[in-house]
């Protein structure tokens, strides 16, 4: 009998190799380094690292609202949307639709759809394990 934990592990390994998980994580990691170098954008760098972690290993994890996130994170998200969020979310959406064109790609497409909210509105959220 296969357990959820084993299926998630298999899906994450396949996602890492074939579903762009590695490339997405590298892209978000590079964005984080740029944000850290600019100093003022350090909160965006932290969010980009969280995105990289989630993009690297999405199965068995989900995105939830961070307790205590306030107005500042909401305002920063508006800036994020204008600078990068809308096109990152669009890329995840388009890539997810393309992956759903084949039966074997459907789980990877769903993983890309899960990445849309974190790409669009990253601050004030956290990634948690699914029980």
VMD Tcl script that builds the backbone (N, CA, C; Angstrom):
set m [mol new atoms 393]
animate dup $m
set s [atomselect $m all]
$s set {name element resname resid chain x y z} {
  {N N UNK 1 A 0.835 -1.175 0.000}
  {CA C UNK 1 A 0.000 0.000 0.000}
  {C C UNK 1 A 0.888 1.250 0.000}
  {N N UNK 2 A 0.605 2.166 -0.894}
  {CA C UNK 2 A 1.392 3.383 -1.027}
  {C C UNK 2 A 0.771 4.474 -0.153}
  {N N UNK 3 A 1.599 5.151 0.628}
  {CA C UNK 3 A 1.131 6.211 1.507}
  {C C UNK 3 A 1.311 7.576 0.830}
  {N N UNK 4 A 0.579 8.561 1.342}
  {CA C UNK 4 A 0.639 9.908 0.777}
  {C C UNK 4 A 2.061 10.457 0.785}
  {N N UNK 5 A 2.798 10.183 1.848}
  {CA C UNK 5 A 4.163 10.697 1.972}
  {C C UNK 5 A 5.047 10.161 0.853}
  {N N UNK 6 A 4.878 8.893 0.496}
  {CA C UNK 6 A 5.685 8.288 -0.562}
  {C C UNK 6 A 5.312 8.848 -1.934}
  {N N UNK 7 A 4.015 9.053 -2.155}
  {CA C UNK 7 A 3.559 9.622 -3.428}
  {C C UNK 7 A 4.075 11.048 -3.569}
  {N N UNK 8 A 4.017 11.811 -2.487}
  {CA C UNK 8 A 4.521 13.192 -2.523}
  {C C UNK 8 A 6.009 13.225 -2.820}
  {N N UNK 9 A 6.753 12.303 -2.232}
  {CA C UNK 9 A 8.189 12.235 -2.485}
  {C C UNK 9 A 8.458 11.942 -3.959}
  {N N UNK 10 A 7.761 10.967 -4.509}
  {CA C UNK 10 A 7.934 10.621 -5.927}
  {C C UNK 10 A 7.578 11.801 -6.816}
  {N N UNK 11 A 6.439 12.456 -6.532}
  {CA C UNK 11 A 6.033 13.607 -7.333}
  {C C UNK 11 A 7.037 14.749 -7.219}
  {N N UNK 12 A 7.564 14.995 -6.030}
  {CA C UNK 12 A 8.551 16.063 -5.858}
  {C C UNK 12 A 9.843 15.771 -6.602}
  {N N UNK 13 A 10.281 14.505 -6.593}
  {CA C UNK 13 A 11.500 14.146 -7.327}
  {C C UNK 13 A 11.266 14.318 -8.830}
  {N N UNK 14 A 10.125 13.855 -9.319}
  {CA C UNK 14 A 9.810 14.023 -10.752}
  {C C UNK 14 A 9.670 15.503 -11.108}
  {N N UNK 15 A 9.037 16.283 -10.228}
  {CA C UNK 15 A 8.886 17.731 -10.434}
  {C C UNK 15 A 10.255 18.383 -10.502}
  {N N UNK 16 A 11.140 17.996 -9.599}
  {CA C UNK 16 A 12.491 18.554 -9.557}
  {C C UNK 16 A 13.217 18.305 -10.874}
  {N N UNK 17 A 13.068 17.090 -11.415}
  {CA C UNK 17 A 13.794 16.718 -12.627}
  {C C UNK 17 A 13.087 17.203 -13.893}
  {N N UNK 18 A 11.785 16.899 -14.014}
  {CA C UNK 18 A 11.069 17.145 -15.266}
  {C C UNK 18 A 10.112 18.335 -15.237}
  {N N UNK 19 A 9.677 18.745 -14.084}
  {CA C UNK 19 A 8.633 19.764 -13.981}
  {C C UNK 19 A 9.133 21.161 -13.762}
  {N N UNK 20 A 10.396 21.419 -13.980}
  {CA C UNK 20 A 10.987 22.747 -13.882}
  {C C UNK 20 A 11.265 23.197 -12.461}
  {N N UNK 21 A 11.113 22.326 -11.483}
  {CA C UNK 21 A 11.340 22.721 -10.103}
  {C C UNK 21 A 12.726 23.283 -9.863}
  {N N UNK 22 A 13.729 22.635 -10.416}
  {CA C UNK 22 A 15.107 23.093 -10.247}
  {C C UNK 22 A 15.315 24.459 -10.898}
  {N N UNK 23 A 14.815 24.617 -12.121}
  {CA C UNK 23 A 14.992 25.893 -12.827}
  {C C UNK 23 A 14.224 27.027 -12.157}
  {N N UNK 24 A 13.018 26.742 -11.693}
  {CA C UNK 24 A 12.237 27.761 -10.984}
  {C C UNK 24 A 12.955 28.194 -9.709}
  {N N UNK 25 A 13.487 27.236 -8.974}
  {CA C UNK 25 A 14.189 27.553 -7.732}
  {C C UNK 25 A 15.427 28.405 -8.008}
  {N N UNK 26 A 16.145 28.084 -9.058}
  {CA C UNK 26 A 17.320 28.887 -9.419}
  {C C UNK 26 A 16.897 30.311 -9.784}
  {N N UNK 27 A 15.838 30.439 -10.563}
  {CA C UNK 27 A 15.354 31.769 -10.947}
  {C C UNK 27 A 14.940 32.606 -9.746}
  {N N UNK 28 A 14.174 32.005 -8.844}
  {CA C UNK 28 A 13.776 32.726 -7.635}
  {C C UNK 28 A 14.994 33.020 -6.758}
  {N N UNK 29 A 15.963 32.114 -6.723}
  {CA C UNK 29 A 17.181 32.338 -5.948}
  {C C UNK 29 A 17.995 33.506 -6.479}
  {N N UNK 30 A 18.105 33.610 -7.791}
  {CA C UNK 30 A 18.818 34.741 -8.397}
  {C C UNK 30 A 18.087 36.048 -8.091}
  {N N UNK 31 A 16.763 36.016 -8.182}
  {CA C UNK 31 A 15.979 37.209 -7.839}
  {C C UNK 31 A 16.211 37.603 -6.383}
  {N N UNK 32 A 16.316 36.607 -5.498}
  {CA C UNK 32 A 16.575 36.891 -4.082}
  {C C UNK 32 A 17.933 37.553 -3.899}
  {N N UNK 33 A 18.948 37.059 -4.582}
  {CA C UNK 33 A 20.278 37.660 -4.472}
  {C C UNK 33 A 20.278 39.111 -4.934}
  {N N UNK 34 A 19.573 39.386 -6.013}
  {CA C UNK 34 A 19.475 40.768 -6.507}
  {C C UNK 34 A 18.772 41.641 -5.476}
  {N N UNK 35 A 17.683 41.123 -4.904}
  {CA C UNK 35 A 16.953 41.886 -3.891}
  {C C UNK 35 A 17.812 42.131 -2.654}
  {N N UNK 36 A 18.618 41.163 -2.238}
  {CA C UNK 36 A 19.488 41.349 -1.082}
  {C C UNK 36 A 20.578 42.377 -1.380}
  {N N UNK 37 A 21.084 42.383 -2.608}
  {CA C UNK 37 A 22.132 43.326 -2.986}
  {C C UNK 37 A 21.619 44.765 -2.984}
  {N N UNK 38 A 20.349 44.949 -3.291}
  {CA C UNK 38 A 19.777 46.296 -3.341}
  {C C UNK 38 A 19.366 46.821 -1.962}
  {N N UNK 39 A 19.514 46.032 -0.931}
  {CA C UNK 39 A 19.267 46.334 0.474}
  {C C UNK 39 A 17.824 46.758 0.764}
  {N N UNK 40 A 17.314 47.758 0.096}
  {CA C UNK 40 A 15.952 48.240 0.349}
  {C C UNK 40 A 14.928 47.152 0.047}
  {N N UNK 41 A 15.264 46.254 -0.835}
  {CA C UNK 41 A 14.332 45.214 -1.259}
  {C C UNK 41 A 14.566 43.874 -0.551}
  {N N UNK 42 A 15.209 43.906 0.599}
  {CA C UNK 42 A 15.484 42.671 1.346}
  {C C UNK 42 A 14.202 41.882 1.652}
  {N N UNK 43 A 13.085 42.522 2.049}
  {CA C UNK 43 A 11.872 41.721 2.265}
  {C C UNK 43 A 11.427 40.948 1.019}
  {N N UNK 44 A 11.642 41.532 -0.154}
  {CA C UNK 44 A 11.321 40.820 -1.392}
  {C C UNK 44 A 12.284 39.655 -1.607}
  {N N UNK 45 A 13.538 39.820 -1.181}
  {CA C UNK 45 A 14.512 38.740 -1.272}
  {C C UNK 45 A 14.121 37.556 -0.399}
  {N N UNK 46 A 13.648 37.856 0.813}
  {CA C UNK 46 A 13.176 36.790 1.702}
  {C C UNK 46 A 11.982 36.072 1.070}
  {N N UNK 47 A 11.065 36.837 0.481}
  {CA C UNK 47 A 9.911 36.241 -0.194}
  {C C UNK 47 A 10.355 35.402 -1.391}
  {N N UNK 48 A 11.357 35.873 -2.124}
  {CA C UNK 48 A 11.849 35.118 -3.274}
  {C C UNK 48 A 12.481 33.798 -2.835}
  {N N UNK 49 A 13.178 33.798 -1.693}
  {CA C UNK 49 A 13.724 32.539 -1.180}
  {C C UNK 49 A 12.619 31.580 -0.771}
  {N N UNK 50 A 11.558 32.116 -0.176}
  {CA C UNK 50 A 10.405 31.272 0.180}
  {C C UNK 50 A 9.788 30.701 -1.094}
  {N N UNK 51 A 9.679 31.525 -2.135}
  {CA C UNK 51 A 9.169 31.053 -3.424}
  {C C UNK 51 A 10.073 29.965 -4.001}
  {N N UNK 52 A 11.384 30.142 -3.867}
  {CA C UNK 52 A 12.333 29.150 -4.384}
  {C C UNK 52 A 12.153 27.817 -3.676}
  {N N UNK 53 A 11.997 27.867 -2.371}
  {CA C UNK 53 A 11.791 26.639 -1.598}
  {C C UNK 53 A 10.503 25.940 -2.006}
  {N N UNK 54 A 9.441 26.717 -2.160}
  {CA C UNK 54 A 8.140 26.159 -2.540}
  {C C UNK 54 A 8.181 25.618 -3.969}
  {N N UNK 55 A 8.843 26.333 -4.861}
  {CA C UNK 55 A 8.937 25.899 -6.256}
  {C C UNK 55 A 9.803 24.644 -6.390}
  {N N UNK 56 A 10.752 24.481 -5.488}
  {CA C UNK 56 A 11.638 23.327 -5.534}
  {C C UNK 56 A 10.937 22.055 -5.086}
  {N N UNK 57 A 10.030 22.157 -4.119}
  {CA C UNK 57 A 9.424 20.983 -3.489}
  {C C UNK 57 A 7.964 21.292 -3.158}
  {N N UNK 58 A 7.045 21.398 -4.156}
  {CA C UNK 58 A 5.685 21.877 -3.889}
  {C C UNK 58 A 4.685 20.842 -3.374}
  {N N UNK 59 A 4.911 19.567 -3.663}
  {CA C UNK 59 A 3.914 18.562 -3.277}
  {C C UNK 59 A 4.009 18.284 -1.776}
  {N N UNK 60 A 2.859 18.283 -1.118}
  {CA C UNK 60 A 2.816 18.067 0.320}
  {C C UNK 60 A 2.964 19.345 1.113}
  {N N UNK 61 A 2.938 20.478 0.425}
  {CA C UNK 61 A 3.040 21.776 1.079}
  {C C UNK 61 A 1.969 22.692 0.504}
  {N N UNK 62 A 1.605 23.698 1.274}
  {CA C UNK 62 A 0.606 24.652 0.806}
  {C C UNK 62 A 0.945 26.042 1.327}
  {N N UNK 63 A 0.277 27.012 0.790}
  {CA C UNK 63 A 0.495 28.410 1.134}
  {C C UNK 63 A -0.641 28.895 2.022}
  {N N UNK 64 A -0.297 29.533 3.137}
  {CA C UNK 64 A -1.307 30.072 4.046}
  {C C UNK 64 A -0.952 31.508 4.403}
  {N N UNK 65 A -1.945 32.220 4.868}
  {CA C UNK 65 A -1.735 33.595 5.304}
  {C C UNK 65 A -0.912 33.590 6.590}
  {N N UNK 66 A 0.081 34.449 6.645}
  {CA C UNK 66 A 0.958 34.532 7.822}
  {C C UNK 66 A 0.255 35.326 8.912}
  {N N UNK 67 A 0.150 34.759 10.114}
  {CA C UNK 67 A -0.487 35.503 11.194}
  {C C UNK 67 A 0.324 36.763 11.520}
  {N N UNK 68 A -0.364 37.838 11.687}
  {CA C UNK 68 A 0.310 39.084 12.037}
  {C C UNK 68 A 0.786 39.907 10.855}
  {N N UNK 69 A 0.561 39.433 9.632}
  {CA C UNK 69 A 0.945 40.223 8.458}
  {C C UNK 69 A 0.037 41.443 8.389}
  {N N UNK 70 A 0.633 42.588 8.241}
  {CA C UNK 70 A -0.147 43.814 8.307}
  {C C UNK 70 A -0.234 44.561 6.997}
  {N N UNK 71 A -0.539 45.832 7.139}
  {CA C UNK 71 A -0.737 46.713 5.992}
  {C C UNK 71 A 0.550 46.886 5.194}
  {N N UNK 72 A 1.693 46.909 5.881}
  {CA C UNK 72 A 2.967 47.104 5.184}
  {C C UNK 72 A 3.221 45.998 4.164}
  {N N UNK 73 A 2.925 44.758 4.534}
  {CA C UNK 73 A 3.138 43.669 3.580}
  {C C UNK 73 A 2.153 43.778 2.419}
  {N N UNK 74 A 0.933 44.237 2.699}
  {CA C UNK 74 A -0.040 44.440 1.624}
  {C C UNK 74 A 0.399 45.516 0.648}
  {N N UNK 75 A 0.907 46.614 1.162}
  {CA C UNK 75 A 1.404 47.692 0.294}
  {C C UNK 75 A 2.634 47.249 -0.497}
  {N N UNK 76 A 3.513 46.504 0.156}
  {CA C UNK 76 A 4.697 45.994 -0.549}
  {C C UNK 76 A 4.294 45.013 -1.641}
  {N N UNK 77 A 3.234 44.246 -1.402}
  {CA C UNK 77 A 2.746 43.327 -2.431}
  {C C UNK 77 A 2.241 44.069 -3.659}
  {N N UNK 78 A 1.651 45.237 -3.455}
  {CA C UNK 78 A 1.195 46.048 -4.600}
  {C C UNK 78 A 2.401 46.440 -5.450}
  {N N UNK 79 A 3.489 46.853 -4.797}
  {CA C UNK 79 A 4.714 47.178 -5.535}
  {C C UNK 79 A 5.224 45.931 -6.254}
  {N N UNK 80 A 5.209 44.788 -5.552}
  {CA C UNK 80 A 5.662 43.525 -6.143}
  {C C UNK 80 A 4.848 43.190 -7.390}
  {N N UNK 81 A 3.530 43.350 -7.310}
  {CA C UNK 81 A 2.661 43.036 -8.447}
  {C C UNK 81 A 3.037 43.877 -9.653}
  {N N UNK 82 A 3.271 45.166 -9.430}
  {CA C UNK 82 A 3.602 46.073 -10.529}
  {C C UNK 82 A 4.963 45.749 -11.146}
  {N N UNK 83 A 5.931 45.335 -10.316}
  {CA C UNK 83 A 7.285 45.099 -10.810}
  {C C UNK 83 A 7.455 43.691 -11.386}
  {N N UNK 84 A 6.979 42.670 -10.653}
  {CA C UNK 84 A 7.280 41.311 -11.090}
  {C C UNK 84 A 6.130 40.327 -10.938}
  {N N UNK 85 A 5.244 40.567 -9.998}
  {CA C UNK 85 A 4.243 39.568 -9.645}
  {C C UNK 85 A 3.308 39.163 -10.758}
  {N N UNK 86 A 2.826 40.125 -11.520}
  {CA C UNK 86 A 1.829 39.794 -12.546}
  {C C UNK 86 A 2.412 38.894 -13.622}
  {N N UNK 87 A 3.657 39.161 -14.058}
  {CA C UNK 87 A 4.199 38.320 -15.137}
  {C C UNK 87 A 4.689 36.984 -14.611}
  {N N UNK 88 A 5.156 36.925 -13.358}
  {CA C UNK 88 A 5.521 35.622 -12.790}
  {C C UNK 88 A 4.291 34.734 -12.650}
  {N N UNK 89 A 3.206 35.313 -12.141}
  {CA C UNK 89 A 1.961 34.551 -12.004}
  {C C UNK 89 A 1.461 34.093 -13.374}
  {N N UNK 90 A 1.545 34.963 -14.364}
  {CA C UNK 90 A 1.122 34.612 -15.715}
  {C C UNK 90 A 1.970 33.473 -16.283}
  {N N UNK 91 A 3.276 33.512 -16.041}
  {CA C UNK 91 A 4.149 32.424 -16.515}
  {C C UNK 91 A 3.785 31.089 -15.868}
  {N N UNK 92 A 3.513 31.110 -14.557}
  {CA C UNK 92 A 3.100 29.872 -13.895}
  {C C UNK 92 A 1.774 29.376 -14.459}
  {N N UNK 93 A 0.865 30.282 -14.719}
  {CA C UNK 93 A -0.445 29.917 -15.263}
  {C C UNK 93 A -0.314 29.301 -16.654}
  {N N UNK 94 A 0.440 29.943 -17.529}
  {CA C UNK 94 A 0.623 29.439 -18.897}
  {C C UNK 94 A 1.356 28.094 -18.879}
  {N N UNK 95 A 2.393 28.009 -18.067}
  {CA C UNK 95 A 3.144 26.755 -17.981}
  {C C UNK 95 A 2.262 25.643 -17.421}
  {N N UNK 96 A 1.420 25.962 -16.438}
  {CA C UNK 96 A 0.503 24.974 -15.865}
  {C C UNK 96 A -0.497 24.468 -16.882}
  {N N UNK 97 A -1.046 25.378 -17.686}
  {CA C UNK 97 A -1.992 24.971 -18.730}
  {C C UNK 97 A -1.290 24.069 -19.741}
  {N N UNK 98 A -0.075 24.425 -20.122}
  {CA C UNK 98 A 0.667 23.609 -21.086}
  {C C UNK 98 A 0.947 22.221 -20.517}
  {N N UNK 99 A 1.285 22.145 -19.247}
  {CA C UNK 99 A 1.561 20.841 -18.651}
  {C C UNK 99 A 0.298 19.995 -18.533}
  {N N UNK 100 A -0.841 20.629 -18.356}
  {CA C UNK 100 A -2.104 19.888 -18.241}
  {C C UNK 100 A -2.584 19.345 -19.583}
  {N N UNK 101 A -1.901 19.644 -20.660}
  {CA C UNK 101 A -2.280 19.136 -21.973}
  {C C UNK 101 A -2.047 17.633 -22.099}
  {N N UNK 102 A -1.174 17.089 -21.242}
  {CA C UNK 102 A -0.944 15.650 -21.252}
  {C C UNK 102 A -1.364 15.077 -19.900}
  {N N UNK 103 A -1.766 13.840 -19.893}
  {CA C UNK 103 A -2.224 13.207 -18.650}
  {C C UNK 103 A -1.097 13.149 -17.623}
  {N N UNK 104 A 0.094 12.805 -18.062}
  {CA C UNK 104 A 1.203 12.683 -17.125}
  {C C UNK 104 A 1.641 14.055 -16.589}
  {N N UNK 105 A 1.339 15.112 -17.315}
  {CA C UNK 105 A 1.727 16.452 -16.887}
  {C C UNK 105 A 0.738 17.120 -15.953}
  {N N UNK 106 A -0.442 16.537 -15.757}
  {CA C UNK 106 A -1.482 17.169 -14.930}
  {C C UNK 106 A -1.005 17.471 -13.509}
  {N N UNK 107 A -0.346 16.543 -12.804}
  {CA C UNK 107 A 0.119 16.905 -11.456}
  {C C UNK 107 A 1.096 18.079 -11.460}
  {N N UNK 108 A 1.927 18.165 -12.506}
  {CA C UNK 108 A 2.877 19.270 -12.600}
  {C C UNK 108 A 2.166 20.579 -12.922}
  {N N UNK 109 A 1.123 20.491 -13.748}
  {CA C UNK 109 A 0.318 21.676 -14.035}
  {C C UNK 109 A -0.362 22.191 -12.776}
  {N N UNK 110 A -0.884 21.278 -11.973}
  {CA C UNK 110 A -1.523 21.664 -10.717}
  {C C UNK 110 A -0.500 22.306 -9.789}
  {N N UNK 111 A 0.720 21.772 -9.758}
  {CA C UNK 111 A 1.775 22.374 -8.929}
  {C C UNK 111 A 2.072 23.800 -9.399}
  {N N UNK 112 A 2.073 24.026 -10.704}
  {CA C UNK 112 A 2.281 25.383 -11.215}
  {C C UNK 112 A 1.131 26.297 -10.819}
  {N N UNK 113 A -0.089 25.781 -10.838}
  {CA C UNK 113 A -1.240 26.589 -10.414}
  {C C UNK 113 A -1.119 26.952 -8.928}
  {N N UNK 114 A -0.549 26.043 -8.114}
  {CA C UNK 114 A -0.335 26.339 -6.704}
  {C C UNK 114 A 0.690 27.455 -6.513}
  {N N UNK 115 A 1.587 27.619 -7.470}
  {CA C UNK 115 A 2.626 28.647 -7.376}
  {C C UNK 115 A 2.133 30.027 -7.823}
  {N N UNK 116 A 0.983 30.092 -8.467}
  {CA C UNK 116 A 0.458 31.385 -8.933}
  {C C UNK 116 A 0.253 32.368 -7.784}
  {N N UNK 117 A -0.450 32.002 -6.703}
  {CA C UNK 117 A -0.660 32.983 -5.631}
  {C C UNK 117 A 0.628 33.456 -4.959}
  {N N UNK 118 A 1.588 32.563 -4.781}
  {CA C UNK 118 A 2.838 32.959 -4.128}
  {C C UNK 118 A 3.679 33.838 -5.049}
  {N N UNK 119 A 3.577 33.638 -6.346}
  {CA C UNK 119 A 4.295 34.490 -7.291}
  {C C UNK 119 A 3.635 35.860 -7.390}
  {N N UNK 120 A 2.314 35.899 -7.275}
  {CA C UNK 120 A 1.568 37.152 -7.425}
  {C C UNK 120 A 1.578 37.980 -6.144}
  {N N UNK 121 A 1.446 37.343 -4.986}
  {CA C UNK 121 A 1.253 38.038 -3.708}
  {C C UNK 121 A 2.098 37.339 -2.640}
  {N N UNK 122 A 3.440 37.496 -2.649}
  {CA C UNK 122 A 4.309 36.669 -1.809}
  {C C UNK 122 A 4.447 37.100 -0.347}
  {N N UNK 123 A 4.301 38.374 -0.062}
  {CA C UNK 123 A 4.530 38.840 1.302}
  {C C UNK 123 A 3.288 38.629 2.156}
  {N N UNK 124 A 3.510 38.315 3.437}
  {CA C UNK 124 A 2.390 38.057 4.336}
  {C C UNK 124 A 1.840 36.656 4.225}
  {N N UNK 125 A 2.619 35.760 3.635}
  {CA C UNK 125 A 2.214 34.362 3.489}
  {C C UNK 125 A 3.349 33.464 3.933}
  {N N UNK 126 A 3.008 32.232 4.217}
  {CA C UNK 126 A 4.032 31.259 4.566}
  {C C UNK 126 A 3.690 29.903 3.973}
  {N N UNK 127 A 4.710 29.121 3.743}
  {CA C UNK 127 A 4.547 27.763 3.204}
  {C C UNK 127 A 4.553 26.796 4.387}
  {N N UNK 128 A 3.531 25.939 4.438}
  {CA C UNK 128 A 3.437 24.959 5.523}
  {C C UNK 128 A 3.227 23.565 4.929}
  {N N UNK 129 A 3.585 22.567 5.719}
  {CA C UNK 129 A 3.388 21.181 5.294}
  {C C UNK 129 A 1.923 20.804 5.415}
  {N N UNK 130 A 1.470 20.012 4.454}
  {CA C UNK 130 A 0.099 19.483 4.494}
  {C C UNK 130 A 0.137 18.237 5.357}
  {N N UNK 131 A -0.821 18.087 6.280}
  {CA C UNK 131 A -0.804 16.895 7.144}
  {C C UNK 131 A -1.067 15.615 6.362}
}
mol reanalyze $m
mol bondsrecalc $m
mol representation Tube
mol addrep $m
